[in-house]
Amino acid sequence: MRSLSIIDQTAFSELVERAHDVQLSDQFPVTGSFIKLRRHNREYWYHRTLERGDGSAPPKLQSKYVGPVDDVDVTRRVENASELKADYVARRKLASQLRRSGLPSPSATEGETIEKLAANGLFRLRATLVGSHAFQAYGGLLGIKLDQATYRTDDIDIAQFYSISVLVEDSMTDIGNLLVDVDSTFKPIFNAFSPNLVAGYRNKDGLKIEVLTPNRGDADYGRGLSKMPALGNIGAQALPFLDFLIYEPVRSVVLHGAGVGVVVPAPQRFAVHKLILSTRRQGGMQAASKVSKDLAQSASLIRGLAEAKQDFELGAAWMEAWRRGPKWRKHLAIGSLRLRDSDFGLLEDAVCYAEKMTGTELRSHGMGDGKEGLIDFRRRMGGVRPQT
């Protein structure tokens, strides 16, 4: 694992800022105005324009959601909206420099798909890019080159809290209409338990776009889909443990074209979540391959976070997950025991450091006595694989 040069780290930070700036300037015309509205005891920015129509009806006010007022990056962009310019050539140069330095980029179709969704408000409406495309965006954030073998995927996974999808009172264009502009072979796929909702899209090459949402019920998996109003009423599969992953996401960039501003899970949450996910796969050889990738991505980020001196953040994320109850602890124990000893050691050091820095009782989160300590914990918990 190699660190990026200071020049490349600076270029990545600049590209993240510029890519998100241009998304705001492109989505909100200068003829409108930004206003603050209060929703559920929190203030949000909205952009308001007067839609005049064809003259057969009176003008109508149109409001589009921008983001929370207490998000300093959103407020800065709103306050400087008139000065933001789509400096495409400069962004393209930065993105090319970063690709030449070895940072990953998606395939052309994947990149165009993410770009199309982003340009039409996906991340403005507080959705999060998850999965391997999010993993691609972490190297630049951490200032390192992550293991390239773990980048490839056939899916573009998007996640959003159902409560947020309802709260924003805004919606992007139908996702299917956007996708066929990228590739006319994208077709809807359906779920037998929610036949009236589109469950995702797949093209002729097998690239699949799906939406996920945290499970709001007691069952591990919701068979039916949740309709996501902010995302064009597409159906989202409800999954357990997802709320932990997408809480407090971060901004990054996907190195397609001139750079596409994206929102991804915090890398420390991604690393811990992948340990949990690795214990829940089922389905033969394909599942085994996904488990290997889960563990490889988690291990790569554990090493990357240690290299970037973000071991406290990693340890704190583990502690948060550990405190969520017996089911969480069992999955964390099994997943982490599958790590190589050296990677497990880095994770253990991070947890112990976070315990120390927060004044928490040492060894109270399953770490501190090596793998043998966790094996003993599993034995005391019954020593069985968690149900999937």
C-alpha positions in Angstrom: 0.0 0.0 0.0 1.6 3.3 -1.2 0.7 6.8 -0.1 -0.3 9.3 -2.7 2.0 12.3 -3.2 1.1 15.6 -1.6 0.4 16.9 -5.1 -2.1 14.1 -5.8 -3.7 14.4 -2.4 -4.2 18.1 -3.0 -5.5 17.5 -6.5 -8.1 15.0 -5.1 -9.3 17.4 -2.4 -9.6 20.1 -5.0 -11.5 17.9 -7.4 -14.0 16.8 -4.7 -14.8 20.4 -3.9 -15.1 21.4 -7.6 -17.1 18.4 -8.6 -19.7 19.1 -5.9 -19.7 22.8 -6.6 -20.6 22.2 -10.3 -23.4 19.9 -9.4 -25.1 22.7 -7.4 -24.5 25.3 -10.0 -25.8 23.0 -12.8 -29.0 22.0 -10.9 -30.1 25.5 -9.8 -30.6 28.3 -12.3 -29.5 31.8 -11.4 -33.1 33.0 -12.1 -34.2 31.5 -8.8 -33.4 32.2 -5.2 -32.3 30.1 -2.2 -34.6 30.1 0.9 -34.5 28.5 4.3 -37.4 26.3 5.4 -37.9 24.5 8.8 -38.8 20.8 8.7 -39.0 18.7 11.9 -37.0 21.2 14.1 -34.2 21.5 11.5 -33.5 24.1 8.8 -33.0 23.2 5.2 -32.1 25.1 2.1 -34.5 25.1 -0.9 -34.2 26.7 -4.3 -37.3 28.4 -5.5 -38.1 29.4 -9.1 -41.2 30.8 -10.8 -42.4 28.4 -13.5 -44.4 30.4 -16.1 -45.6 27.5 -18.2 -47.1 28.0 -21.6 -49.3 31.0 -20.7 -52.5 29.0 -20.3 -52.1 28.8 -16.5 -50.9 31.3 -13.9 -47.2 31.1 -12.9 -46.4 28.5 -10.2 -43.7 28.5 -7.6 -41.4 25.4 -7.8 -39.2 24.4 -4.9 -36.2 22.0 -5.0 -34.4 20.6 -2.0 -30.8 21.6 -1.6 -29.6 20.4 1.8 -29.4 21.1 5.6 -28.4 24.6 6.7 -26.1 23.2 9.3 -24.1 21.4 6.6 -21.3 23.9 6.2 -20.4 22.7 2.7 -24.0 23.1 1.5 -24.3 26.5 3.0 -21.0 27.7 1.5 -22.1 26.6 -1.9 -25.5 28.3 -1.5 -23.8 31.5 -0.4 -21.4 31.4 -3.3 -23.8 30.0 -5.9 -23.5 33.0 -8.2 -19.7 32.6 -8.4 -19.6 28.9 -9.0 -18.5 28.1 -12.6 -18.5 24.8 -14.4 -14.7 24.8 -15.0 -14.7 21.5 -17.0 -11.2 21.7 -18.5 -9.6 22.2 -15.1 -11.5 19.4 -13.5 -10.7 17.1 -16.4 -7.0 17.8 -16.0 -7.2 17.0 -12.2 -9.1 13.8 -12.9 -6.6 12.7 -15.6 -3.7 13.4 -13.3 -5.3 11.2 -10.5 -6.0 8.3 -12.9 -2.4 8.4 -14.2 -1.3 8.2 -10.5 -3.1 4.9 -10.2 -6.4 5.8 -8.6 -9.2 3.6 -9.9 -12.0 4.7 -12.3 -15.2 3.0 -13.3 -16.0 1.5 -16.7 -17.4 4.0 -19.2 -21.0 2.8 -18.7 -20.7 2.7 -14.9 -19.2 6.2 -14.9 -21.8 7.6 -17.2 -24.6 6.0 -15.1 -23.3 7.5 -11.9 -22.7 10.9 -13.6 -26.3 10.9 -15.0 -27.8 10.1 -11.6 -25.7 12.7 -9.8 -26.5 15.4 -12.3 -30.2 14.8 -11.7 -30.1 15.2 -8.0 -29.3 11.8 -6.6 -26.8 13.0 -4.0 -28.5 16.4 -3.5 -31.5 14.3 -2.3 -29.2 12.7 0.3 -28.8 9.3 -1.3 -25.5 7.4 -0.7 -23.4 5.4 -3.2 -22.5 2.1 -1.5 -20.7 -1.1 -2.5 -17.5 -1.3 -4.6 -18.1 2.0 -6.4 -17.9 3.7 -3.0 -14.8 1.7 -2.2 -13.2 3.1 -5.3 -13.6 6.6 -3.9 -11.7 6.0 -0.6 -8.1 5.9 -1.8 -8.1 9.6 -2.6 -9.9 10.5 0.7 -7.3 8.6 2.7 -4.3 9.6 0.6 -3.3 6.1 -0.3 -3.7 3.5 -3.1 -5.9 0.7 -2.0 -5.7 -2.8 -3.3 -7.0 -2.8 -6.9 -8.2 -6.4 -6.9 -11.2 -5.4 -4.8 -12.6 -2.7 -7.1 -14.6 -4.5 -9.7 -18.3 -5.1 -9.5 -21.4 -5.6 -11.7 -23.7 -3.5 -9.5 -24.3 0.1 -8.7 -25.9 0.2 -5.3 -27.6 3.3 -3.9 -28.9 3.6 -0.4 -31.2 6.1 1.3 -33.1 6.3 4.6 -36.8 6.0 4.0 -37.4 8.9 6.4 -35.2 11.2 4.4 -36.8 10.2 1.1 -40.1 11.3 2.6 -38.8 14.4 4.4 -37.1 16.2 1.5 -40.4 16.7 -0.3 -38.6 16.7 -3.7 -38.0 14.0 -6.3 -35.6 13.3 -9.1 -36.6 12.3 -12.6 -37.7 8.7 -13.0 -34.5 6.7 -12.8 -35.4 4.4 -15.7 -35.8 7.4 -18.1 -32.3 8.6 -17.0 -30.7 5.2 -17.5 -32.0 4.6 -21.1 -30.2 7.9 -22.0 -27.0 6.2 -21.0 -27.7 2.7 -22.4 -31.0 1.9 -24.2 -30.7 -1.8 -23.0 -31.4 -0.9 -19.4 -34.6 -2.7 -18.5 -36.6 -2.7 -15.2 -36.5 -5.7 -12.9 -39.2 -6.6 -10.4 -39.7 -8.2 -7.0 -42.4 -10.9 -6.7 -43.5 -9.5 -3.3 -43.9 -5.9 -4.6 -44.9 -6.4 -8.3 -46.1 -2.9 -8.7 -42.8 -1.3 -7.9 -39.6 -1.4 -10.0 -36.9 -3.1 -8.0 -34.0 -1.9 -10.1 -32.6 -1.9 -13.6 -30.2 -4.2 -15.6 -28.6 -3.8 -19.0 -27.5 -6.4 -21.6 -24.0 -6.6 -20.0 -25.4 -7.5 -16.6 -24.8 -4.1 -15.0 -27.5 -3.7 -12.3 -28.7 -0.6 -10.4 -30.5 -1.2 -7.2 -31.7 0.9 -4.3 -31.4 -0.2 -0.7 -32.9 1.2 2.6 -32.4 0.4 6.2 -34.8 -2.2 7.6 -37.5 -0.5 9.7 -39.0 -3.8 11.1 -37.9 -6.7 13.2 -37.2 -9.2 10.5 -33.7 -9.5 9.1 -34.9 -8.9 5.5 -38.1 -7.3 4.3 -39.4 -9.3 1.4 -41.3 -6.5 -0.1 -40.0 -3.2 -1.3 -40.3 0.3 0.2 -41.3 3.0 -2.3 -38.8 5.9 -2.2 -40.5 9.1 -3.1 -37.3 11.2 -3.5 -35.9 8.7 -5.9 -38.7 8.7 -8.4 -40.8 6.2 -6.4 -38.4 3.3 -7.2 -38.7 0.3 -4.8 -35.9 -0.2 -2.3 -34.9 -3.5 -0.6 -34.9 -3.1 3.2 -31.7 -4.5 4.7 -30.5 -4.9 8.3 -27.3 -3.2 9.5 -27.5 -0.6 6.7 -28.4 2.3 9.0 -25.0 2.0 10.6 -23.3 2.1 7.2 -24.9 5.2 5.7 -25.1 7.3 8.9 -23.0 10.5 8.5 -21.7 9.8 5.0 -18.9 11.8 3.4 -18.3 13.6 0.1 -15.8 12.1 -2.5 -15.4 11.9 -6.2 -15.6 9.1 -8.8 -12.8 9.5 -11.5 -15.0 9.4 -14.5 -14.5 12.2 -17.1 -14.0 15.4 -15.3 -14.9 13.8 -11.9 -18.3 13.0 -10.5 -19.1 14.3 -7.1 -20.6 11.5 -5.0 -21.6 10.8 -1.4 -20.3 7.6 0.2 -20.3 6.0 3.6 -17.5 7.0 6.0 -14.6 4.6 5.3 -14.4 3.4 8.9 -18.1 2.5 8.8 -17.6 0.7 5.4 -14.7 -1.3 6.9 -16.8 -2.5 9.9 -19.9 -3.1 7.9 -18.1 -5.3 5.5 -17.0 -7.5 8.4 -20.7 -7.9 9.3 -21.8 -8.5 5.7 -19.1 -11.2 5.2 -20.9 -13.4 7.8 -24.3 -13.1 6.1 -23.7 -14.3 2.5 -25.2 -17.5 1.4 -25.5 -19.2 -2.0 -22.5 -21.3 -3.0 -19.5 -20.3 -5.0 -20.9 -16.8 -5.9 -21.4 -16.1 -2.2 -17.9 -17.3 -1.3 -16.5 -14.9 -3.9 -18.4 -12.0 -2.4 -17.3 -13.0 1.1 -13.7 -12.9 0.0 -14.2 -9.5 -1.5 -16.0 -8.2 1.6 -13.0 -9.3 3.8 -10.5 -8.0 1.3 -12.2 -4.5 1.2 -12.5 -4.4 4.9 -8.8 -5.4 5.4 -7.6 -2.9 2.8 -9.5 -0.1 4.6 -8.2 -1.2 8.0 -4.7 -0.9 6.7 -5.5 2.4 4.9 -7.1 4.0 7.9 -4.1 3.0 10.0 -1.7 4.5 7.4 -3.8 7.7 7.3 -3.7 8.0 11.1 -7.4 7.5 11.4 -7.3 4.5 13.7 -9.4 6.4 16.3 -12.2 6.7 13.8 -12.0 3.0 13.0 -12.0 2.0 16.6 -14.9 4.3 17.5 -17.0 2.8 14.6 -16.3 -0.7 15.9 -17.3 0.4 19.4 -20.6 1.9 18.2 -21.5 -1.3 16.3 -20.5 -3.5 19.3 -22.8 -1.6 21.6 -25.8 -2.3 19.4 -26.5 -5.7 20.9 -25.7 -9.5 20.9 -26.5 -10.1 17.2 -24.1 -7.3 16.2 -21.4 -8.5 18.5 -21.7 -12.1 17.1 -21.4 -10.9 13.5 -18.5 -8.6 14.4 -16.6 -11.4 16.2 -17.0 -13.9 13.3 -16.1 -11.4 10.6 -13.0 -10.1 12.4 -11.7 -13.6 13.2 -11.6 -14.2 9.4 -9.1 -11.4 8.9 -5.4 -12.1 8.6 -3.6 -11.8 11.9 -1.8 -8.6 10.9 -5.0 -6.9 9.8 -6.8 -8.2 13.0 -4.0 -6.7 15.0 -4.4 -3.2 13.4 -8.2 -3.4 14.1 -7.6 -4.4 17.7 -5.1 -1.6 18.2 -7.6 0.9 16.8 -10.4 -0.3 19.2 -8.1 -0.3 22.2 -6.9 3.2 21.3 -10.4 4.5 20.9 -11.4 3.0 24.3 -8.4 4.7 25.9 -9.1 8.1 24.2 -12.8 8.1 25.2 -12.1 7.0 28.8 -14.1 3.8 28.1 -13.4 0.6 30.1 -10.6 -1.3 28.4 -11.4 -4.6 26.8 -15.1 -3.9 26.9 -15.7 -4.1 23.2 -14.3 -7.6 22.4 -10.8 -6.5 21.7 -7.6 -6.5 23.7 -6.9 -10.2 24.2 -6.1 -11.1 20.6 -8.1 -13.6 18.5 -8.2 -16.0 21.4 -10.2 -13.5 23.4 -12.8 -13.3 20.6 -12.8 -17.0 20.2 -13.6 -17.3 23.9 -16.3 -14.7 23.5 -17.9 -16.7 20.7 -17.7 -19.8 22.9 -19.5 -18.0 25.7 -22.1 -16.7 23.3 -22.8 -20.3 22.1 -20.1 -20.6 19.4 -22.6 -20.7 16.5 -22.7 -18.9 13.3 -25.2 -16.0 13.3 -28.4 -16.7 11.4 -28.5 -15.2 8.0 
